[in-house]
Amino acid sequence: MKLQDLLEIPLLKNQELKFYHPVRPFMSLETIDRDFDYINKDKTTEGDDYFVVMKKDNSVAIIGVPWIREPDKREGIKIYGDVEFKHVRHLTGMQILSAGKNVVQVDLVRVPEKLKSRGWGFYLYLSLAAAGYVIISDNTQFIGGKALWKKIAERTVHGNYAVYMIDDGKVRVDDQGNPIIYTGKNIDDSELWSENTDKKYTLFALRSKL
């Protein structure tokens, strides 16, 4: 099965996504241990501790901070954002990116409005890439999604992870057949995002650098 048969045509909506609250504002340690796999514990650039966990069926990833809930004093995570995924399998045309990796495609991202500028989406995606996942962008991107992928590309270009481009189900390569890394600046936005449906579109894939 080809990638274009699995994914809809990507489209940019030049508007902000209406905010949806996370599935739940708090998750107990008991629930996490039962239903989720631990992905990462780290600190933000401001020094805040955070955790990232992935549901065992790869359907949703959560980022949050250690928290004790009142009034029952139960320990867990205060959820700052979550991402729902489609689980994509057997992607012919992009084997070089997906071989031996868990591949998921973004379906819905939810981060509270007051937290959107804190970089929680960035930390969540990078944690998943560090855990061995390939994260493919959503079919439809809003302004925030576009900004997030550009930010990820710019900040990972000199590190261990990279953003690759997928056109019509195939990884974009250079003249020597090597996958091209998107830096956030090396390709004009008009070649990657469009509000029209009469041309081909680009998906993005974040993973450890090849």
N, C-alpha and C positions, 0 to 999 in steps of 0.2 A: 504494500500500500504506500502511496506517495504522500509526502507531507501535505501537499495542497489538497489532498482528499480528506485529510483529517482536520485541517484548520480552515476557518473562514477567511475571506479576504480582509487583510488588515486595513483599518480606516482610522484616520485622525478626526476626532470631534473637537473643534476649536472652542471648547468650553470646559469649565471645571466640572468634575464628577460630583454629583450630589452626595453629600456625606452620609454614610450609614454607620451607626454605632457598631463596634465589634460585637461578635456573637454573644459575648458575656464580658463584663468588666473585670471579673476576677475568676481565677481557676485555682483550685486547691492542689496541693502536692499529691494527694491521693488520686485525683482525676488525671493529673499529668502522668504519674507513674503507670496508670492503667491504660491510658489511651494514646499516649504520645511517646516519641523517642526524643531523647536529649540531643540537641544539635550543638549548642555553643553557649558559653558564658564569657562575657567580655565587659569592657568599659567603653563608654562613648568618649569622644574627644574632650568632653566636659568632665569626665571622671565618674559618670553615673554607671552603676552596675546594670546589666541587662541579661536576660536569658532568651534563647530562641529554642523552640520545640516544634517538631513536625508530627502530625497525627500519623499513626502507624500505617494507614492506607494512603499516605501522601496526598490527602485531600485538602489539608489546611495547615499552614504554618503560623505560629504566634510569636510575637515579641513582647516582652514586658519586663517589669522590674520586680525584685523581691518585695513581698507585701504581707502584712498581717492584717487580716480582715476583722473589723469590729462588727458586732460585739462578741463574736464567738472565739476570737483570737486564733483563728485557723490560718496556717501558713500557706502561701502559694505565690502566684504571680498576678500582679495588677497588669492587665492587658493594655498595651499602648497601640497595638495594631495587629491585624491579621491579613493573610492572603489565602484566598481559595484557589485551588489548582485543578486543572484537568490533567489526568495522567496520560501522557502520550507515549505510545510504544512503537517500536519497529519503524523508525523514520528513515526510509530509503531516501537518498539524496543528501543526507547530512550525517552519515555514519561517522565521519571523522570527528564530529562534535559529540555524538551521543554514545559511541561505543563504550560499553562497560559502565555507563553512567545511568543514574536515575533521572529521567527526563520528565519535567513537569511544565505545563503552560499556565501562565497567570490567567485567572478567570475574573477575580474581583479582589481589589485592594481596599482595605478599610483602616484609616487612621483618623483619629479625631482632629477636627479643624485646628484646634489650638496647638496640636503637636506636629502638624505637617512640616513645619520648617526645622524640626529638630533632627531630621535624618533617620528616623526609625525605619522607613522603607529601605534605605540604603544599607543600614546595618543588618536588616533581615535578609536581604538578597545576598549580601556578601557572606553571611554566616552559612547560608545554604550552599553557596558555591564552594566554600571551604570544606563543607561536609561531603562534597562529591556530587552534588546535584548540578544538572544543566537546567537553567531557568529560561524559558522562552517567553517573550513578551505577549501581551494580550492581543487578540484580534482587533479590538477597538481600543485606541488610546485617547485619553483626554489630555488636557494641557499638563496636568500634574504628572501623568505617566511619561509623557515626552520629556519633561524636565528631569525626571528621575533617571531615565535611561541615559540621557546626555551626561548627567552627573556621575553615574556609575562608570561610563566610558572614560570620562576625563580623569577620574580618580584612580582607576585601575590600570591605566596604560603603562605605568612604570612598575607595577607590582606583579603578583603571582596569578592574577585573574584577568580576564579580558572579555570584551563584548564583540561577538561576531555577528555578521548579517546574513539573513536567509532571504533570498529572492526567489519567489515562485517555487519554493521547496528545495532550493539548492543553496549551499553555502557560497557566499561571494568570495572569489579567489583572485589572486594576482596573475600575471602572465606566466609565472612558474607553477601555478596551481596551488599555491599556499593560501590558506584562509586569511583574509584581510581583517585586521583588528580595527574596530571603530574607536576613535579617540575622542569623539564628541565634537571634533573640529575639522577632521580631514575630509569630510564629505558634506556637501551642502544639504541643509534641511529639506529642501524641495525634492531631493532625490530619495529621501527616506520616508517622509510623511506627506500625505496628500488628503484633502477632503473630498476628492473626486473618486468615482468608482470605475473610471474608464482606463486605468493604467495599472500596472502591477505594483505591489507594495512590498515593503520590507518588514520582516520580523527581526527581533534581536535575540541573541542567545548569550547568556552569561555563564561562564564556566572557568575552571582553572586553565591557565594559559597553556596552549599546545606547544 
